[in-house]
Amino acid sequence: MSSSDSDDYEPSQIHYKAKRSYEGDVDSAESVKKTRTQPLRASQSRPQISQTSRDLIDLGFLDDGQSSQQFWDSYSAFVGLKSISLGDHPGTEPEPEPPAKFALVKEEHPQLTFSGTEHEGLLAENKKLRNELDKTRKERDSIIAEATEYGHHLEKIYNEMKKTAVDLSQQRKEVERREVTLAVDNDSRKERDAENEKLQRLEKENSSLKRHLADSARMRRNLGAALVQGTAANLADLLDKYSK
């Protein structure tokens, strides 16, 4: 597989699961080759084969004698990215362990690793965006939970207000009933007061009459006694007076 085959390249050939698009020039593999970080060398001049190249050959992504750089060049042309330098050229140091797996193929082939600032930068940005998205989703869920809880709280307050309104209506009716009762009781109290005044006047009159009766009885007793005592003494005087 070479960069010249990128125009006829099918995604199913590398079995990756990518659903996102990248900005870049994908018109031809030639435009990508001009911007790659390291020039492609012939596989015959690369006696050293990296572990990534071996993995790609074992998986059927490369033919014998091809390097992993050719695979990434073709893939870069397909997705519109610059070429990736895998560092598998003669005389270079062993390929370092990358910070993350290649996101688009790691689900089916996690053993494939990569290097290169372009993909690392995109993966770092992707990870950052995913973290921000997760944070936003958590904030959204938190806001929804708070709004739901606040809605329940408002509903509870509304129910309490309805209950309070019913209680106030009942209390108002009870006050009105008591006012009517007090008005009736007030009228009754006035009537009772008038009756009490009449009774008090009658009691006073009865007391006065009793005193008069007692005085009359005493006077009768005194008169009777005087008559009895004075009858004999005055009878002769009376007879003398009326006989003349």
Contacts in CASP RR format, 6 or more apart in sequence:
PFRMAT RR
TARGET T0000
AUTHOR 0000-0000-0000
METHOD contacts of the structure
MODEL  1
MSSSDSDDYEPSQIHYKAKRSYEGDVDSAESVKKTRTQPLRASQSRPQIS
QTSRDLIDLGFLDDGQSSQQFWDSYSAFVGLKSISLGDHPGTEPEPEPPA
KFALVKEEHPQLTFSGTEHEGLLAENKKLRNELDKTRKERDSIIAEATEY
GHHLEKIYNEMKKTAVDLSQQRKEVERREVTLAVDNDSRKERDAENEKLQ
RLEKENSSLKRHLADSARMRRNLGAALVQGTAANLADLLDKYSK
1 61 0 8 1.000
1 62 0 8 1.000
1 63 0 8 1.000
1 66 0 8 1.000
1 70 0 8 1.000
1 71 0 8 1.000
1 74 0 8 1.000
2 66 0 8 1.000
2 70 0 8 1.000
2 73 0 8 1.000
2 74 0 8 1.000
3 29 0 8 1.000
3 32 0 8 1.000
3 33 0 8 1.000
3 40 0 8 1.000
3 70 0 8 1.000
3 73 0 8 1.000
3 74 0 8 1.000
3 77 0 8 1.000
3 83 0 8 1.000
4 29 0 8 1.000
5 29 0 8 1.000
5 74 0 8 1.000
6 28 0 8 1.000
6 29 0 8 1.000
6 32 0 8 1.000
6 73 0 8 1.000
6 74 0 8 1.000
6 77 0 8 1.000
6 78 0 8 1.000
7 28 0 8 1.000
7 29 0 8 1.000
9 74 0 8 1.000
9 75 0 8 1.000
9 77 0 8 1.000
9 78 0 8 1.000
11 18 0 8 1.000
11 78 0 8 1.000
13 61 0 8 1.000
14 61 0 8 1.000
14 75 0 8 1.000
14 105 0 8 1.000
15 105 0 8 1.000
15 108 0 8 1.000
15 109 0 8 1.000
16 104 0 8 1.000
16 105 0 8 1.000
16 108 0 8 1.000
17 104 0 8 1.000
17 105 0 8 1.000
17 107 0 8 1.000
17 108 0 8 1.000
18 79 0 8 1.000
18 104 0 8 1.000
22 79 0 8 1.000
22 80 0 8 1.000
22 81 0 8 1.000
22 122 0 8 1.000
23 80 0 8 1.000
24 80 0 8 1.000
24 81 0 8 1.000
25 31 0 8 1.000
25 32 0 8 1.000
25 80 0 8 1.000
26 32 0 8 1.000
26 77 0 8 1.000
26 78 0 8 1.000
26 79 0 8 1.000
26 80 0 8 1.000
28 77 0 8 1.000
29 73 0 8 1.000
29 74 0 8 1.000
29 77 0 8 1.000
32 73 0 8 1.000
32 76 0 8 1.000
32 77 0 8 1.000
32 80 0 8 1.000
32 81 0 8 1.000
32 82 0 8 1.000
32 83 0 8 1.000
33 40 0 8 1.000
33 73 0 8 1.000
33 77 0 8 1.000
33 83 0 8 1.000
35 82 0 8 1.000
35 83 0 8 1.000
36 73 0 8 1.000
36 76 0 8 1.000
36 82 0 8 1.000
36 83 0 8 1.000
36 84 0 8 1.000
36 85 0 8 1.000
37 82 0 8 1.000
37 83 0 8 1.000
37 84 0 8 1.000
37 85 0 8 1.000
37 116 0 8 1.000
37 117 0 8 1.000
37 118 0 8 1.000
38 69 0 8 1.000
38 83 0 8 1.000
38 85 0 8 1.000
38 87 0 8 1.000
38 89 0 8 1.000
40 69 0 8 1.000
40 70 0 8 1.000
40 73 0 8 1.000
40 83 0 8 1.000
41 89 0 8 1.000
43 65 0 8 1.000
43 66 0 8 1.000
43 67 0 8 1.000
43 70 0 8 1.000
44 65 0 8 1.000
45 90 0 8 1.000
46 67 0 8 1.000
46 88 0 8 1.000
46 89 0 8 1.000
46 90 0 8 1.000
47 90 0 8 1.000
48 88 0 8 1.000
48 89 0 8 1.000
48 90 0 8 1.000
48 91 0 8 1.000
49 65 0 8 1.000
49 67 0 8 1.000
49 88 0 8 1.000
50 67 0 8 1.000
50 68 0 8 1.000
50 86 0 8 1.000
50 87 0 8 1.000
50 88 0 8 1.000
50 94 0 8 1.000
50 95 0 8 1.000
51 95 0 8 1.000
51 113 0 8 1.000
52 68 0 8 1.000
52 86 0 8 1.000
52 88 0 8 1.000
52 95 0 8 1.000
52 112 0 8 1.000
52 113 0 8 1.000
52 114 0 8 1.000
53 62 0 8 1.000
53 66 0 8 1.000
53 67 0 8 1.000
53 68 0 8 1.000
53 86 0 8 1.000
53 88 0 8 1.000
55 68 0 8 1.000
55 109 0 8 1.000
55 111 0 8 1.000
55 112 0 8 1.000
56 62 0 8 1.000
56 68 0 8 1.000
56 71 0 8 1.000
56 112 0 8 1.000
57 63 0 8 1.000
57 64 0 8 1.000
57 65 0 8 1.000
57 66 0 8 1.000
59 109 0 8 1.000
59 112 0 8 1.000
61 71 0 8 1.000
62 68 0 8 1.000
62 70 0 8 1.000
62 71 0 8 1.000
67 86 0 8 1.000
67 88 0 8 1.000
68 86 0 8 1.000
68 88 0 8 1.000
69 83 0 8 1.000
69 84 0 8 1.000
69 85 0 8 1.000
69 86 0 8 1.000
69 87 0 8 1.000
69 88 0 8 1.000
72 83 0 8 1.000
72 84 0 8 1.000
72 86 0 8 1.000
72 114 0 8 1.000
73 83 0 8 1.000
73 84 0 8 1.000
76 82 0 8 1.000
76 83 0 8 1.000
76 84 0 8 1.000
76 118 0 8 1.000
81 118 0 8 1.000
81 119 0 8 1.000
81 122 0 8 1.000
82 118 0 8 1.000
84 114 0 8 1.000
84 115 0 8 1.000
84 116 0 8 1.000
84 118 0 8 1.000
84 119 0 8 1.000
85 115 0 8 1.000
85 116 0 8 1.000
86 95 0 8 1.000
86 114 0 8 1.000
86 115 0 8 1.000
86 116 0 8 1.000
87 95 0 8 1.000
87 115 0 8 1.000
88 95 0 8 1.000
95 113 0 8 1.000
95 115 0 8 1.000
96 115 0 8 1.000
97 113 0 8 1.000
98 113 0 8 1.000
98 114 0 8 1.000
98 115 0 8 1.000
98 120 0 8 1.000
99 120 0 8 1.000
99 123 0 8 1.000
100 120 0 8 1.000
100 123 0 8 1.000
100 127 0 8 1.000
101 110 0 8 1.000
101 112 0 8 1.000
101 113 0 8 1.000
101 114 0 8 1.000
102 112 0 8 1.000
102 113 0 8 1.000
102 114 0 8 1.000
102 119 0 8 1.000
102 123 0 8 1.000
103 123 0 8 1.000
103 126 0 8 1.000
105 112 0 8 1.000
106 112 0 8 1.000
END
